[in-house]
Amino acid sequence: MTVTDAATGPVETTEARSAALHRADPQLADLLAAEAERRAETVQLLAGENLTGPAVLAALTGPLIDKYAEGYPGRRHHAGCALADAAELLAIDRARELFAAPHANVQPRSGTSAMLAAYAALLRPGDVVLAMSLEHGGHLSCGSRANFSGRWFDFVGYGVRREDGLIDLDQVRELALRYRPKAIVAGSISYPRHPDWAAFREIADETDAYLVAAAAQTTGLIAAGVAPSPVPYADVTVAATHKLLRGPRGGLLLCTAELAERVDRAVFPFSQGGAAMNEVAGKAVALAEASTPAYRAYAHRTVAGARVLAAGLAQAGARPLTGGTDTHLVTADVGPLGVSGAEAERRCAAAGLLLGKCALPYDEAPPSEASGIRLGTGTVTSQGMGEPELAEIAGLIGRLLVDGTNVRVAEGVRQRVRELARAFAGRR
């Protein structure tokens, strides 16, 4: 890509662009350099983050970054969109092929934006929606009063069984028959097992409801065939192109042919303006990468590492929900170790291990403290860490949670985390 700097004229390389930024805005350039240094010294276990590869980054900074293309291919509201149309059609075709979907919309700017469009396509304000309750792992877009969903629609929450932490499908059916929702949402941000898509479809058919699959967390695993696909069962599947798919920050909608026009209109013009065409181009690259044997191997390693991480946390005295995981997610109760989720997050962050506190089903602790932690193995697997490293990381977390107030223990863990981070920094 060629950009123009007022002082130097055409700029061709990443290094030259960085130098141009330092000249134009040294304050921001320093912040970005500090962020790169922070990443190089920490181990990133946040479930919603991953590394964006060089090919995707090249597309994001390419000439489509400043092309305005309001509308859809062949139906734009601006001139000069022929090549933007070709890029979007490429992304659409790749999404449809990868997920075996009749229709795909690649314009949503995030998973939540995609969920908003899904609701807009299927619902009207005041409609009843059945979704996993926030306390049991539902996303903010599944009924939080702080979110559009909880203000526009009437949500009923289902949950998991207390004894094993698995989704209570009997409860889902009972609630669906009682409330007759217009839509049922299947999916979660912290449930570590695969939803039974066929069972949810059966309940939706029984109650004449739409089925929306909230699959943002596991989009990459579905693409790789490591997780069962909701596409054959759901009316609309809401996906994310960052997280495990390793694409740009953004959303993706997959739906039946019958709903294609409604979904497209719900994205544009109802909930978004012109598409970010550089993001669409980046999504096209990520979708192509996700179709390769190398990506499928990555997805398998991600799940294998998560299972090792869950087993290691259990050995350290924590309690992984459902006894383990089918995905890259690990959700664990740290109460048996005498700490809250918030304290676990603080201790680990101080040592360079980045994870998140997480409210648990039937949790008596306030959400600000919580009793659990949520981790993911997407980033560390992208960096090349495998089962031995994740077993060690589980042990390091256990040491912090058991004896993290001991300065020598905390400093020892921090030093080892820094060594691990440096050893795998920059890998992809």
Summary of the structure (lengths in Angstrom):
residues: 428
radius of gyration: 22.2
end to end distance: 22.2
largest distance: 68.3
contacts: 1554
relative contact order: 0.14
helix: 50%
strand: 16%
